[in-house]
Amino acid sequence: AAADLFRCKDPEVMIEGPAGCVAPDTILQGAEMRIEELCRRNIRPVVETSMGKVKASVPFLKGIAPLYKIRTKNLGASVIATEDHLIMIDGGWRNVSQLKTGMKIPVMAHPVQVVEDDLVVHLDTVESIESVGKSPYYDLHVPGAEHYFAGGLIHHNTGKTRAVLEKCFQLAEEYPGCRMVF
């Protein structure tokens, strides 16, 4: 799909898909610094993933949106994210808006633990999901792994926002006056 977007020469392009990400206070496992601070200081963090440590892009402010705090029951893992941010649950990726209390969710130890080349993952239960109001939120791209660990949870990340912005600039140069619908 991304390759089709870049080959597209149509004067009008519609782009849709998840646009969510995490709150300013989110600490990326491996980086040990708030995502907002990484952005402000223009730092490309090394983050923990299931593939080991990966150097991510510099995080960027993505917007302002309602945020939700997800907390697990036994291990106390928690994160604050937008409703369309993707988090791994037992059975696959789900938007925060699709999470329900009682769902099983994998939780990563902090620091990340590896035993005989296997990542140690604990299965916990979603205890609560609560609205925490509107706030800025941030995104980043983790090349290759396309996910990262933060707050003990596994977060999906495709870097689509950067790719879309690059395509928008390309289209604007090639087709002055073209209209893009998001």
C-alpha positions as MATLAB code, in Angstrom:
seq = 'AAADLFRCKDPEVMIEGPAGCVAPDTILQGAEMRIEELCRRNIRPVVETSMGKVKASVPFLKGIAPLYKIRTKNLGASVIATEDHLIMIDGGWRNVSQLKTGMKIPVMAHPVQVVEDDLVVHLDTVESIESVGKSPYYDLHVPGAEHYFAGGLIHHNTGKTRAVLEKCFQLAEEYPGCRMVF';
ca = [
       0.000    0.000    0.000;
       2.837    2.429    0.833;
       4.505    1.718   -2.539;
       1.196    2.427   -4.336;
       0.920    5.743   -2.508;
       4.396    6.789   -3.661;
       3.723    5.788   -7.300;
       0.368    7.586   -7.331;
       0.218   10.514   -9.774;
      -3.443   11.411   -9.252;
      -4.106   15.081   -8.432;
      -6.365   14.072   -5.519;
      -5.333   11.488   -2.948;
      -7.298   10.165    0.024;
      -5.255    8.832    2.926;
      -6.771    7.082    5.909;
      -5.739    4.834    8.742;
      -4.766    4.934   12.416;
      -3.139    8.140   13.487;
      -2.700    7.552   17.190;
       0.253    7.586   19.457;
       1.328    8.300   23.034;
       1.272   11.024   25.691;
       4.195   13.423   26.289;
       5.197   11.676   29.544;
       5.648    8.264   27.893;
       9.052    6.753   28.568;
      10.238    4.471   25.798;
      11.930    1.363   27.191;
      15.599    1.577   26.235;
      15.576    5.369   25.861;
      14.764    6.108   29.537;
      13.607    9.604   28.640;
      10.148   11.094   28.069;
       9.101   11.104   24.413;
       8.384   14.848   24.654;
      11.968   15.480   25.840;
      13.419   13.301   23.065;
      11.465   15.410   20.573;
      12.513   18.735   22.128;
      16.177   17.713   22.172;
      16.047   16.192   18.648;
      17.315   12.804   19.877;
      16.973    9.550   17.930;
      16.397    7.071   20.769;
      17.452    3.454   20.903;
      14.296    1.589   21.940;
      13.566   -1.948   23.097;
      11.640   -4.213   20.705;
      11.077   -7.941   20.369;
      13.954   -7.839   17.853;
      16.315   -6.281   20.395;
      17.438   -2.653   20.546;
      16.593   -0.541   17.486;
      17.484    3.081   16.711;
      14.219    4.964   16.109;
      13.524    8.261   14.391;
      13.407   11.497   16.352;
       9.917   11.620   17.926;
       7.601   14.381   16.727;
       4.526   16.177   18.017;
       1.601   14.749   16.110;
      -1.383   16.678   17.442;
      -3.778   17.165   20.324;
      -6.449   14.574   21.093;
      -8.365   12.884   23.898;
      -6.082   10.453   25.739;
      -6.791    7.263   27.691;
      -4.829    5.546   30.453;
      -4.581    1.764   30.253;
      -3.451   -0.105   33.387;
      -2.933   -3.818   33.966;
      -4.163   -5.645   37.067;
      -1.247   -7.649   38.477;
       1.927   -6.095   37.094;
       0.793   -2.452   37.068;
       1.911   -1.780   33.490;
       0.361    1.442   32.199;
       0.445    3.854   29.313;
      -1.491    6.888   28.148;
      -2.387    6.934   24.442;
      -4.921    8.114   21.880;
      -7.977    5.972   21.179;
      -6.648    4.821   17.798;
      -3.167    3.858   19.036;
      -2.432    0.153   18.496;
      -1.388   -2.010   21.459;
      -0.652   -5.749   21.414;
      -3.147   -7.893   23.298;
      -3.332  -11.665   23.543;
      -4.503  -12.408   20.017;
      -3.188   -9.446   18.031;
      -3.130   -5.662   17.676;
      -6.074   -3.599   18.955;
      -6.840    0.101   19.073;
      -7.047    1.523   22.575;
     -10.757    2.143   21.855;
     -11.220   -1.636   21.377;
      -9.635   -2.628   24.697;
     -11.927   -3.859   27.459;
     -11.288   -4.589   31.109;
     -10.555   -8.272   31.594;
      -8.747   -8.693   28.247;
      -5.436  -10.565   28.375;
      -2.441   -8.396   27.485;
       1.283   -9.203   27.196;
       3.496   -7.201   29.561;
       7.240   -6.784   29.166;
       9.579   -6.780   32.144;
      11.558   -3.593   32.717;
      14.365   -3.871   32.013;
      13.579   -6.313   29.212;
      14.533   -9.873   30.152;
      15.876  -12.538   27.798;
      16.322  -16.168   28.837;
      18.133  -18.518   26.420;
      17.483  -16.108   23.501;
      13.748  -15.930   24.327;
      12.070  -12.703   25.358;
      10.329  -12.969   28.733;
       6.686  -11.919   28.357;
       4.120  -12.012   31.178;
       0.403  -12.286   30.470;
      -1.644   -9.859   32.537;
      -5.214   -8.527   32.470;
      -6.450   -5.039   31.553;
      -7.682   -3.631   34.861;
      -8.811   -0.171   33.790;
      -9.153    2.193   30.850;
      -9.921    5.777   31.778;
     -10.165    9.071   29.936;
      -7.537   11.582   31.060;
      -8.600   14.530   28.882;
      -7.124   16.198   25.812;
      -3.374   16.571   25.501;
      -0.613   16.730   22.903;
       0.598   13.327   21.686;
       3.792   12.148   20.022;
       4.868    9.615   17.427;
       8.101    8.116   16.112;
       9.185    5.462   13.620;
      10.975    2.261   14.610;
      12.368    0.923   11.308;
      12.267   -2.816   10.749;
      10.659   -3.731   14.063;
       7.632   -1.417   13.558;
       6.874   -1.660   17.290;
       8.405   -0.671   20.635;
       7.994   -1.244   24.363;
       6.799    1.543   26.666;
       5.147    1.369   30.065;
       5.517   -2.417   29.947;
       3.195   -2.704   26.926;
       3.926   -3.470   23.263;
       3.074   -0.571   20.914;
       2.647   -0.842   17.139;
       4.393    1.711   14.980;
       4.525    1.907   11.203;
       5.914    5.395   10.705;
       3.052    6.013    8.292;
       2.753    9.657    9.315;
       6.259   10.509    8.082;
       5.708    8.628    4.820;
       2.404   10.418    4.256;
       3.949   13.828    4.940;
       6.778   13.125    2.503;
       4.236   12.092   -0.147;
       2.182   15.241    0.528;
       5.224   17.449   -0.056;
       6.051   15.508   -3.235;
       2.493   15.900   -4.566;
       2.394   19.594   -3.655;
       5.544   20.170   -5.735;
       4.367   18.046   -8.686;
       0.752   19.241   -8.683;
       0.395   22.798   -7.411;
      -3.154   23.177   -6.143;
      -3.770   19.453   -5.670;
      -6.158   18.558   -2.857;
      -5.428   15.922   -0.225;
      -8.171   14.504    1.972;
      -7.198   12.939    5.295;
];
